[in-house]
C-alpha cells in the first residue's frame, strides 16, 4: 500500500512539472504578413495594434510597434526600409540609421535605395548620400547581369517626361526614354511596350530582339510566346522566330515541352524538336511524363519531343499509373501495359484489369 501511494505521488509530481515547463515555453511572435525582412539577423518583424515592431529570436521586443510598414530588400543589401508618420527611413538591424524623411521608398538592391523626395525619384545609399539625383518621375530596383568575375552590368528602368528608358548606376540613360512600359522578366530579358504593342529587348546592348508589334507577349523563361490578331507564335529568347504566327494557342509544359493548337487540333514538341510537331490530334492531356493523344477514336502517347511513344491503337484508357501499369481496352478485350508500352497483362479479359 505504501509503495502504491509513493507511485501516485511521483506521478502527480511529474504531471505538475511538465505542465509548468509547457507554460514557460515562449509564445511564437506574430510575424508581419509582409515581410519578415530582418530574419537574416535573427530578428523578426511583428505586428501589434496595426503597427510593426521588431523582436529577437528570444521573443524580446527590441523596437516597440511604431512603423506603418516595412520595405523589403531585394538582394545584396542587408538593410530594411520603414515608414512612420507618412515618411520613409532606413533600419540596420534594429537601429534607425536614416530618419523618416522621404515621401516613398521601393525595394532596393545592389546598394541602391530608390526614394522619392519633393515629388521626384532618385537613389541614395545607407549613409543617406545621394547616388543618383532626384530627376525621375518613377524608378525601379536595380538588376545585374553577370559578365565575368570582375565585370557585372547594372541597370534599371526610369521614367522621364512620361516615357521609360534604362539607366546605369550613375543615372545615365543606356536606352533613351521612349517606351510606355517595361516588364523585367529575368536579367537579360525585358518586355517593352510602345502604345498598345509589345516587343522584347536586351538590356545589355539595348538591341530590340522581338519587334515591338505584338498585342501581348508571354515567356517560357527561354522562349517568347507572342500574340497578334488572335493568333500566337514562338520566338527564341535571342529574337529568332521559331514558328509562324498561326496557332490558336501555345501552352508551356514541363521539360521545355509546348502544346500547340492549330485548326482545333493539338500537337506537342520542344523548341529544339519543332520538326516533330504535328497538330493532328483531337485531344491531348499529360500523363506523368507523356502526353495522351487521340485521333479517329484511337488512343496513344507522345513524348515531350513530339515523337510517338506508344502507338495509337487503343480504344479506352481506364487509369494511368506508372508503377501499376496502364489499364486499356483494345477492341473488346482489356489488358495492361507499362509506361514503356510493353504488355504486362494480355488483352484477354472481358473486364478492366486493375
N, C-alpha and C positions, 0 to 999 in steps of 0.2 A: 504493500500500500504506500509506504514511504517512497519507494522508487517511482511509483506512478505519479505521485504528487510532484516529485522533483522533475520528472519529464514534462509535466504540464507547465510548470513554472518556466522551464527553459524554453519551451515552445512559445509561450506568451511573450517572453523577453525578446526572442528573435523577431517575432512579428512587429513589436514596438520599434526595435532598432531599424528594421527595414523600412517601415513607414516614415520614420524620421529622416532617413537618408534620402528617400524619394522626395520628401517635402523640401529638402535643401538643394535639390538639383536646380540650377538657374534656368529660368524660363527662356525660351528661344526668342531673340529680338524680332520685333516686327520690321521686316525689310521693306524698303521703299519699292513700289512697283516698277520704278524706273530710276536709275539702275542701281545696283549696289557697287558704285564705281570705285570705292576705296578698298575693296576686298584684297587687292594685291598687297596691302599694308597690314592685313589682319584687322581692318576697321570696316564698319558696316553702317550704311545709312538706315535709319528707321523713321517712321512717321508717327506723329502724335499730335492730335488737335489740328490736323491739316498742314502741319509744318514738318520739315525734315531736320533730324539731328544726327549725331554720329556716336556710335558705341564701339568699344573694342570687343575682342573675342570673349572676354570675361563678362560681357553684358554691362560694363561700366559706361556711363554716359560721359563722353569727353566734351561734346558740344550739345547743349540743350536745343530742343527743336525750335528753330527760328528761320529756316530757309524755306522759301516758297517752292523752289525746285533745285535740282542738281543737273549739271550739264555733263553728259557722258564724254569721256575722252575717246578717241578712235584707236590710235596705237602709237607707240614710240614716245609717249609723253605722260609722265606719272603725276598729273595734276587734275583737279576737278573744279569745274566752274560752279558757281552758286548764284541764286537770285534771292535778294532780300529787299523788301520795301520798293519793289519795282526796278531795282538796279542789279547789275551783274558784277561779280568779283571772282577771285580765284583762291582755291584752297590747296595747300600742300599738306598731305596727311590731314590732321585736324586743325591746322593753323591757317588763318586768313593771311595771305601774302599780298593780295591786291584787294583793296576795299571795294565795296559795291558802288561803281561809278559809271558803268556802261549801260546803254539802253537795251542791248541784246548781246547774246553770245551763242555761237554754234559749236557743235562737237569739233574738237581740234585734233591735229596730228602733226607729226614732223616738226614739233617745236613752234608751230604757227597757230596762234589763237585768233579766230575770226571774231571781232567785236564791232559793235555799232556805236557811233558817237556823233551827236548833232545830226542825226538822220543819214549818215554815211557809214560805209563799212571799210574796215582796214584790218591789219593784223598786228598783234603785239606778242611779246614773249613773256615768260614767267616773271621777269623783272619789271614788267609794265613798260618796256621800251617799245616804241613804235617801229615795226619792221617794214610794213608797207603802209603808206599814208591812207587816210580816210577819204578815198576818192571814188568809191564804188557804190552803186545803188543796191547791189546784192553780191554776196560771195559764198563760196563753199569751202569745205575742208580740203587740204592738200592731199594729192595722190603721189605715189612714187613708182617709177619703173626702174627695176634693177638692170643696169647695163653691164657693169663689172664691179669688182670689189671696191674699186676706188672711184667709181663713176655711177651715180644714181640720179635719175632725171625726176624733177619735181614739177608738178603743175596743178592748177585748179581752174575752175571757171569763175568768171567775174562779169558783172553786168554794168554797163556804162552807156548812157544815152539810150536806154531802152533796149539794148541788144547785148547778147552774151558773147564773150570770147574766152580764150585761155591765157592765163598769166603764169609767170615763173615766180620764184621766191623773192624776187626783187620788185615784183609788181609790174614787170614789163610784159606787154602783150606778145605772146607767142603766136596767137591767132587773133586777128583783129575782131572786135565785136560786130558780128553781122548776123547772129543767129537768135532765134526766138526762144530756144530751149535746148538744154543739154541733159542727157542722162548718162551717167558714168556706169557702164556695165561692169567692167573689171580691167583695171590697169590700162592696157593699151587699146581698149575698146570704148568708144564714145558714140552714143547716138546723138545726132544733131538734127534740129528742126528749123526750117525756114517756112514761115506761114503755115500751111497745112501739110507740108511734105517733110519726110524723114529720110536721112541718109546716115552713113557712119564715117568716122574719120580716125586717123591715127594721131594721137596727141603728141607723139614723139617727133613726127615730121610735119604735122598738121595737114597731111595729104588726105583728100577725100577718097574713101575706099568704095563704099556703095553710094551711087549717085543720090543726091537729095531730091527724090522724085516719087517716093512711096508713101502710101497712106499710113501705114504703121510698119514697124519692124520688131521682130522678136529675136531673142538669142537662144542658141543651144549651148552657149559657152564657147563653142568652136566655130559655129556657123551662124548665119543670119537667115531668118525666115521673113521674107518681105511680102507685103500685101499691096495690091494695086488693082483698083476697079473690081473688087470682089474675088480676085484670084491671088494665088500665092506661088512663090518660087524660092529657090535656095541659093545663097551666096556663101562662098568660103569666107573665113574671117579676114583674109587679106584683100577681099573685094572681088575675087574671081567668081563669076556667075557659073553656078553648077547646073542649074536647070532652067528651062523657060518659065515664065510667069503664067502658068496654065492650070495649076492644081486648085481644086475646091478647098482642100485642107492639107496641112502638113503638121504632124504632131510628133514631138520629141519623145523617145522611149529610152530605156536603159541601154547600156553598152553601145552608145552612139547611134542606135537604130532610129529610123524615122518612118512613120506610117504616112503614106501618100494617098490622097483620094482624087480620082480623075474620072469624070463621067459616071459618078456614083459607083465606081469600082475601086477596090483597095489594093495596095501593094506595100511591101516593106523592104528596106535596104539600109545600108550605112553609106555615109557620104563618099567613101572610097570604093563602094561596090554598086554605084548607080547603074552600071551596065546590067545588073541583075534585076532592076526594078521592072515589074510587070503589074500594072494596075488592072487586074483581070478577075479579082476575087469579089464575091458578093458580100462576104462578111469577113471580119478579122478580129481576133482577140488574143491577148497574150496569155500563154500558159507557162508560167515559170520562165524558162529560158527560150521558149519557142513561140511561134505565132500560129495559132489555129486559123485556117482559112477554109472557105467553102466555095465550090464552083460547080454549077449544074447538079446540085444536090449531093455532091461528094465532099468529103472532109479529109484534110491532111494538115501537115505542119511545115512551116518555113523556118529557116534560120534567120538570125538578125541580118545576115548579109543578103537575104532575099533568095538564097538557094533553097531548093526543096529538101526538107529533112525527112519527112515521112510522106510518101505519095498520097495523093487524093483518091483513095479507093474505099473509104469507109462511109457508112450511111448514118451512123448515130454515135455520139460520144456520151457516156454516162458520167464519167469522172476522169480527171487527170491528176494523178498523184505519182510523183516521180519515183518514190520508193516502192509503192504498192502496185504500180503499173496503171495502164490506161484501159478502162473497160469500154469495149467498142462493139458495135453491131456491123457486120458485113453481110449484106443480103438479109437473110432471115435468121442468121446464127450469130451468137455472141461469143466473144473471146477476149483475150487480153494481150497487150504488147507493153514492152517497157519504153522509156522515153528515147531510146535509140531506134525504136521501130521493130525490134526483134519480138517475135511471137513467144509469149511465155505461157499462154493457155490457148490451145487450138480453138478455132471457131466452129464449135460443135454443139454449143449449148443453146437451148430454146429460151433461156432466161439470162439476164445480165449476170456477169461474173464480178463479185465484189471482192 
